[in-house]
Amino acid sequence: MAAWALSAFRDRSPSVMLTLYKSMVRSKLEYCCPVWNPVKITDIQKLENVQRSFTRKIVGCSELQYWDRLMGLKLVSLQRRRERYCIIHVWKILNGEAPNDTGFTFKSHQRLGLKAVIPPVNKNAQLSVRSDYDSTFRVRAAQLFNILPPKLRSITS
């Protein structure tokens, strides 16, 4: 989709390119991302490379470093966006705005506030099984949600 957008439109101004990127490219990269959120660094980098390559083609951005381009274009990395979507989905489950089909449970601590319970893994399981377990939505999303400050986790609307 990125190649098509770049070949079909000659204008490389930031407003045109960002509109194309957000509507045609990023939407495809992020579809259902809480479900398939990659864990391996190489997979994350492959996705970021799409954004890196596309933003490099914007007028005035070709000489900038990737993170400077993102800041100048008011974008964030795709990885941060996927993490944000996971946190939002857990919040929706907590507040009854999304079905709890993954079996999330929450526990309130006096000092730590409300936290998502991360189910234990069998300590005797093979390393590959534990690695797969750690990369599941239920575990990763709960870990991300629990990192938030207690005040943010307890917001209800």
RAFENDA-V395385 format. One record per backbone hydrogen bond with DSSP energy under -0.5 kcal/mol. CO is the residue of the C=O (numbers start at 1). NH is the residue of the N-H. Records with the same first field share a line. If there is no record, write none. Layout:
CO: NH ; NH
//
This chain:
1: 5
2: 6
3: 7
4: 8
5: 9
12: 59
13: 17
14: 18
15: 19
16: 20
17: 21
18: 22
19: 23
20: 24 ; 25
21: 25 ; 26
25: 28 ; 29
26: 30
27: 31
30: 33
32: 35 ; 36
33: 37
40: 44
41: 45
42: 46
43: 47
44: 48
45: 49
46: 50
47: 50 ; 51
48: 52
49: 53
50: 54
51: 55
52: 56
53: 57
54: 57
55: 58
58: 61 ; 62
61: 64
65: 69
66: 70
67: 71
68: 72
69: 73
70: 74 ; 75
71: 74
77: 81
78: 82
79: 83
80: 84
81: 85
82: 86
83: 87
84: 88
85: 89
86: 90
87: 91
88: 92
89: 93
90: 94
91: 95
92: 97 ; 98
93: 96
99: 101
100: 103
105: 117
107: 109 ; 115
109: 113
113: 109
115: 107
117: 119
122: 125
126: 130
127: 131
128: 132
129: 133
130: 134
131: 135
133: 136
136: 140
137: 141
138: 142
139: 143
140: 144
141: 145
142: 146
143: 147
144: 148
145: 148
149: 152 ; 153
150: 154
152: 155
//
